């Protein structure tokens, strides 16, 4: 989508849990509460945000997200890459390199050797953490195969899916947050998943810092794109200013 910025980290501040993401969270946006005129302006901001920066990170990485094993695993890999201290465009390019070289599911990731994983990361420009990340991806694929048959839908049915995700090597709280912001498109029990970083973006845009209020401005199929756009606004003052200016036009 035109105007989408990926030259920032997608994770940012420490993520919230499912419960934390679905509560009002944080302080209210300045002046929150009044008038049809303000609501109209806020809806215009949301419209421009979705238009200009509402492409999900999964889409950027070439993932057609469905509730099936392969795309869910690819989203997990992307979430791991995005949660490191590295630009989002490099993480996305590295994810695409894995798909290009056949490492599209947990079994094929586990069957690849360590050097093949390192080479794919290097192809995407992911060099700072390549050796450690290559190891984590191999170990994580093995864990998923052993514990969940390589199928994250089984993990979804666990008593504590978020805790289970954090047991995957390389997936910390930030990685869980990134994963669930996007997975809410196919795991509706997490809607609306708008964590602290997304709500920070909302405040920068003059929108309510409330998951419920933001969710009321869009359809359910727009929640993941909205979350992605809000994160981009949180990470880039240029994005926030561009959207606000377009909404005033």
Beta strands, then each sheet from edge to edge (+ up, - down):
end
